[in-house]
Amino acid sequence: MEAQIDGSTGSAEEAYRTELAAFARELKDLQLACDITYREFGPRSPSVVLSPSGVSQTLRGKRLPSRDFLLALVKVLYEVQDGKQVGHNDPRLRKWEDRRKRLNLLRDRAQQSGARVSDPDTFMNESAATDTGFVSPPGGATLLELESAKSDLRDILNNLQEHEQQVRGEFRQVLDEQTRVAAELTRLTSLLERERDDKERLEREVESLKRQRAELGRQLDDLRAQFAEIDADKVALLKEESDLNDRRAMLNFDWARYEEFLRQRVDAEVIRLRGELARTRTDPNETA
């Protein structure tokens, strides 16, 4: 999506923010389709430092990255996607470099018109955790109950991971289809400019493709929301697992203390009885 550039302060600033949001969203979609975490970028890019915080800010539209940072980032994504090395002359890298140049131009125009442009946070807040069906054991749960709850928790986590893979596969399919539709839309739009005689037919096809693109965009938004819910559920369940481990450790500690206390009492009783036995053997008349 390309924003128009004009001379007004508000329009120039709005054009930059709109273009940056679209830029970040497409980068984020590529990262989701590749199934790579922020921390995995660094080891895959020896020449340019791709810190998790820098990658996060770029993919969330909080900042416009430098040229080298952007090219290194998309190069890693395409290498994960293709399963092989990507050369520096890959045309896909040039496309992102051109996008960045345009963003730079938009930002300069906005600043020249008097706007105080800062890189905005364009992404939505994290979705709230949904009900996963896990019921936490009561405060006075036994070791057996805690172990059972922990087993249930792991089963839910495994099911959640399987669901995440299914959503990721569907996300990739819809993303690929949206890319195909966008390419076809671009081709037909260009053809429409050259073939005026067939304008009416081509315009109908363009409108149909626009509707398809809008529907696919809605599907992608829904899948993004599912990703956010999955992430929130995983965090909540992992916290429950940590709490169970802590409670289990506390019960083991209390039981060990109790066993030590009993052992000390038994030892003391044995010593007392031995003392009485020794006195009895020394002076039999004393007991009589």
C-alpha positions in Angstrom: 0.0 0.0 0.0 1.5 3.3 -1.1 0.4 6.6 0.6 0.2 9.8 -1.4 2.7 12.6 -0.7 1.4 16.1 -0.6 2.5 19.4 1.0 0.2 19.6 4.0 1.6 18.8 7.5 -1.2 16.5 8.6 -1.3 14.6 5.3 2.5 14.1 5.1 2.6 12.8 8.6 -0.4 10.5 8.1 1.1 9.2 4.8 4.4 8.3 6.7 2.6 6.6 9.5 0.3 4.6 7.2 3.2 3.5 5.0 5.3 2.5 8.1 2.3 0.5 9.5 1.9 -1.4 6.3 5.7 -2.0 6.0 5.9 -3.4 9.6 2.8 -5.6 9.1 4.2 -7.2 6.0 7.5 -7.9 7.8 5.6 -9.4 10.7 3.5 -11.6 8.4 6.7 -12.9 6.8 8.2 -13.7 10.3 5.0 -15.5 11.4 5.0 -17.6 8.2 8.7 -18.5 8.8 8.1 -19.6 12.4 11.3 -17.9 13.7 11.6 -16.2 17.1 13.3 -12.8 17.7 16.3 -14.4 19.4 17.0 -16.7 16.4 17.8 -13.8 14.1 21.1 -12.9 15.8 22.9 -16.3 15.2 21.8 -16.3 11.6 23.2 -12.9 10.8 27.0 -12.9 11.5 27.7 -9.6 9.7 24.9 -7.4 11.1 23.8 -7.4 14.8 20.1 -8.3 14.9 19.2 -7.9 18.5 15.9 -9.2 19.8 14.8 -5.7 20.8 15.7 -4.2 17.5 13.9 -6.9 15.6 10.9 -6.5 17.8 10.7 -2.7 17.3 11.0 -3.1 13.6 8.3 -5.8 13.3 6.0 -3.8 15.5 6.4 -0.6 13.5 8.1 1.3 16.4 11.0 2.5 14.3 12.3 2.6 10.7 15.4 0.4 10.6 18.7 1.2 8.9 19.3 -0.1 5.4 21.8 -2.8 6.6 19.6 -3.9 9.5 16.6 -4.3 7.2 18.4 -6.2 4.5 20.0 -8.5 7.0 16.6 -9.1 8.7 14.7 -10.0 5.4 17.7 -12.0 4.2 17.4 -14.2 7.3 13.6 -14.6 6.8 13.9 -15.6 3.1 16.7 -18.1 4.0 14.4 -19.7 6.6 11.6 -19.7 4.1 13.6 -21.1 1.2 15.8 -23.4 3.2 18.9 -22.2 1.5 21.3 -19.2 1.3 20.0 -16.0 -0.3 22.4 -13.9 -2.3 22.8 -10.1 -1.8 21.5 -9.5 -5.3 18.2 -11.3 -4.7 15.4 -9.1 -6.2 13.3 -9.5 -3.1 15.9 -7.7 -1.1 15.8 -4.8 -3.6 12.0 -4.6 -3.1 12.4 -4.0 0.6 15.2 -1.5 0.1 13.0 0.5 -2.3 10.2 0.4 0.4 12.6 1.8 2.9 13.7 4.6 0.5 10.1 5.6 0.1 9.6 5.6 3.8 12.6 7.8 4.2 11.2 10.2 1.6 7.8 10.3 3.4 9.4 11.0 6.7 11.6 13.8 5.3 8.6 15.4 3.6 6.6 15.3 6.9 9.5 16.8 8.8 10.0 19.5 6.2 6.3 20.4 6.4 6.7 21.0 10.2 5.4 17.8 11.6 7.3 16.2 14.5 7.5 12.7 13.2 8.3 9.9 15.6 8.1 6.2 14.9 4.7 5.1 16.3 3.7 1.9 18.0 1.2 0.6 15.4 0.4 -2.9 16.7 -2.5 -3.8 18.8 -2.2 -4.8 22.5 -1.8 -8.5 23.3 -5.0 -10.4 23.5 -6.3 -11.5 26.9 -5.7 -15.2 27.8 -8.7 -17.4 26.9 -10.1 -20.3 29.0 -8.0 -23.4 28.3 -10.0 -25.7 30.5 -7.2 -26.1 33.1 -8.4 -26.1 36.7 -5.7 -25.3 39.3 -5.6 -27.7 42.3 -6.7 -26.3 45.7 -4.3 -24.8 48.1 -4.1 -27.9 50.3 -3.6 -30.3 47.4 -1.6 -33.5 48.0 1.5 -34.5 46.0 -0.6 -36.9 44.0 -3.1 -34.2 43.1 -0.3 -31.8 42.1 1.3 -34.5 39.9 -2.1 -35.2 38.2 -2.6 -31.4 37.7 0.8 -31.1 36.2 0.1 -34.0 33.8 -3.1 -32.4 32.7 -1.3 -29.1 32.2 1.3 -30.7 29.9 -1.5 -32.4 27.9 -3.1 -29.0 27.4 0.2 -27.4 26.3 0.8 -30.2 23.8 -2.7 -29.8 22.3 -2.1 -26.0 22.2 1.2 -26.5 20.3 -0.6 -28.8 17.8 -3.2 -26.1 17.3 -0.5 -23.5 16.8 1.0 -25.6 14.0 -2.4 -26.0 12.3 -3.0 -22.2 12.5 0.5 -21.5 11.2 -0.1 -23.8 8.2 -3.4 -22.1 7.4 -1.7 -18.7 7.9 1.0 -19.6 5.4 -1.6 -20.7 2.9 -3.7 -17.5 3.2 -0.6 -15.4 3.1 0.6 -17.1 -0.1 -2.8 -16.7 -1.6 -2.9 -13.0 -0.7 0.5 -12.5 -2.3 -0.7 -14.2 -5.5 -3.8 -12.1 -5.6 -1.8 -8.9 -4.9 0.6 -9.8 -7.8 -2.3 -10.5 -10.1 -4.0 -7.3 -9.1 -0.8 -5.3 -9.8 -0.5 -7.0 -13.2 -4.1 -6.3 -14.2 -3.9 -2.7 -13.0 -0.9 -2.2 -15.2 -2.6 -3.9 -18.1 -5.7 -1.7 -17.6 -3.6 1.4 -18.2 -2.3 0.0 -21.5 -5.5 -1.6 -22.8 -8.2 1.1 -22.7 -10.4 -0.7 -25.2 -10.9 -3.6 -22.8 -11.3 -1.3 -19.7 -14.7 -2.4 -18.6 -13.8 -6.1 -18.4 -10.5 -5.4 -16.7 -12.1 -3.1 -14.1 -14.6 -5.9 -13.2 -11.7 -8.3 -12.7 -9.8 -5.7 -10.6 -12.8 -5.1 -8.4 -13.2 -8.9 -7.9 -9.6 -9.2 -7.0 -9.9 -6.3 -4.5 -12.8 -8.0 -2.8 -10.7 -11.2 -2.6 -7.8 -9.3 -1.2 -10.1 -7.7 1.4 -11.5 -11.1 2.4 -8.1 -12.6 2.7 -7.0 -9.6 4.8 -9.8 -10.3 7.2 -8.8 -14.0 7.4 -5.2 -12.9 8.1 -6.4 -10.6 10.9 -8.4 -13.5 12.4 -5.3 -15.8 12.3 -3.1 -13.1 13.8 -5.6 -12.9 16.7 -5.4 -16.7 17.1 -1.6 -16.4 17.3 -1.9 -13.8 20.0 -4.4 -16.0 22.0 -2.1 -19.0 21.6 0.9 -17.0 22.9 -1.1 -15.7 25.9 -2.4 -19.2 26.7 1.1 -20.7 26.6 2.4 -18.0 29.0 -0.5 -18.7 31.4 -0.1 -22.4 31.3 3.7 -22.3 31.8 3.2 -20.1 34.8 0.7 -22.7 36.2 3.3 -25.4 35.7 5.9 -23.3 37.5 3.5 -22.8 40.4 2.9 -26.5 40.6 6.6 -27.2 40.7 7.1 -24.7 43.5 4.3 -26.2 45.6 5.6 -29.7 45.0 9.0 -28.6 46.2 7.5 -27.0 49.3 5.6 -30.2 50.2 8.8 -32.3 49.8 10.7 -29.9 52.0 8.0 -29.9 54.7 7.8 -33.7 54.6 11.6 -34.0 54.9 11.5 -31.7 58.0 8.7 -33.8 59.5 10.7 -37.0 59.0 13.8 -35.4 60.5 11.7 -34.3 63.6 10.4 -37.9 64.0 13.9 -39.3 63.7 15.2 -36.9 66.4 12.4 -37.9 68.8 13.1 -41.6 68.2 16.8 -41.1 68.8 16.1 -39.2 72.0 13.7 -41.9 73.3 16.3 -44.6 72.5 18.9 -42.7 74.5 16.5 -42.3 77.4 15.6 -46.0 77.5 19.3 -47.0 77.2 20.0 -44.7 80.2 17.2 -46.3 82.3 18.4 -49.8 81.3 22.0 -48.9 82.4 20.8 -47.6 85.7 18.7 -50.7 86.3 21.7 -53.0 85.7 23.9 -50.9 88.0 21.5 -50.8 90.9 18.7 -53.5 90.7 17.4 -52.4 94.1 16.6 -49.0 92.8 13.9 -50.2 90.5 12.5 -52.4 93.3 
